[in-house]
Amino acid sequence: MFDRIRENLRKHHKQKLDFILNKSINETLGRTILTSMTTLIVLITLFVLGGGIIHDFAFAMIIGVLIGTYSSIFVASPILLAWQNRKK
């Protein structure tokens, strides 16, 4: 997400930061969701078909992927925007 924001800051340096953040999220949203879904498919398969130790590991990974996806989409950009607004 931040890599795309950095690229868009260079391309659209005259635009406001909230426009650039919104554009960056929209550009990476599909890829982020597809990557998370394919990873979750494998992890759910491991969770259902794996043994005791694999079961616990897969559960922890499922939680991590869900939280990571959520924070990548909904938390990282607003924190950056709040941080930039505080500097002004």
C-alpha positions in Angstrom: 0.0 0.0 0.0 2.7 2.5 1.0 4.7 1.7 -2.2 1.7 2.6 -4.3 1.2 5.8 -2.3 4.8 6.7 -2.8 4.5 6.2 -6.6 1.3 8.2 -6.7 2.8 11.0 -4.7 5.4 11.4 -7.5 2.9 11.2 -10.3 0.3 13.5 -8.7 2.4 15.8 -6.6 0.0 18.7 -7.1 -3.0 16.8 -5.7 -4.1 16.7 -2.1 -2.9 13.8 0.1 -6.4 12.4 0.7 -7.0 12.1 -3.1 -3.7 10.3 -3.5 -4.5 7.9 -0.6 -7.9 7.2 -2.0 -6.5 6.5 -5.5 -3.8 4.3 -4.1 -6.2 2.2 -2.1 -8.5 1.8 -5.1 -5.5 0.7 -7.3 -4.3 -2.0 -4.8 -7.6 -3.1 -3.4 -8.3 -5.9 -5.9 -4.8 -7.3 -5.6 -4.8 -7.2 -1.8 -8.1 -9.0 -1.6 -7.2 -11.7 -4.1 -3.9 -12.3 -2.4 -5.5 -12.6 1.0 -8.3 -14.9 -0.3 -5.9 -17.3 -2.0 -3.8 -17.4 1.2 -6.9 -18.0 3.3 -8.0 -20.9 1.0 -4.7 -22.7 1.7 -4.8 -21.9 5.4 -8.4 -23.1 5.8 -7.4 -26.3 4.0 -4.6 -26.8 6.4 -6.8 -26.0 9.3 -9.5 -28.5 8.3 -7.2 -31.3 7.0 -4.1 -30.8 9.2 -3.1 -32.5 12.4 -3.1 -31.0 15.9 0.1 -28.8 15.6 -0.7 -27.7 12.0 -4.3 -27.0 13.1 -3.1 -24.5 15.7 -0.5 -23.0 13.4 -3.1 -22.5 10.6 -5.6 -20.9 13.0 -2.9 -18.4 14.1 -2.1 -17.7 10.4 -5.7 -17.2 9.5 -6.1 -14.6 12.2 -2.9 -12.9 11.1 -3.9 -12.7 7.5 -7.3 -11.3 8.3 -5.9 -8.7 10.7 -3.1 -7.9 8.2 -5.5 -7.4 5.3 -7.8 -5.2 7.4 -5.0 -3.1 8.7 -3.5 -2.7 5.2 -6.7 -1.4 3.8 -8.4 0.4 6.6 -5.8 1.5 9.1 -2.5 2.3 7.4 -3.7 5.1 5.1 -5.7 7.0 7.7 -2.8 6.8 10.1 -0.6 8.3 7.4 -3.2 11.0 6.7 -3.5 11.9 10.4 0.3 12.0 10.8 0.7 14.3 7.8 -2.1 16.6 9.1 -0.5 16.8 12.5 2.8 17.9 11.0 1.2 21.0 9.4 
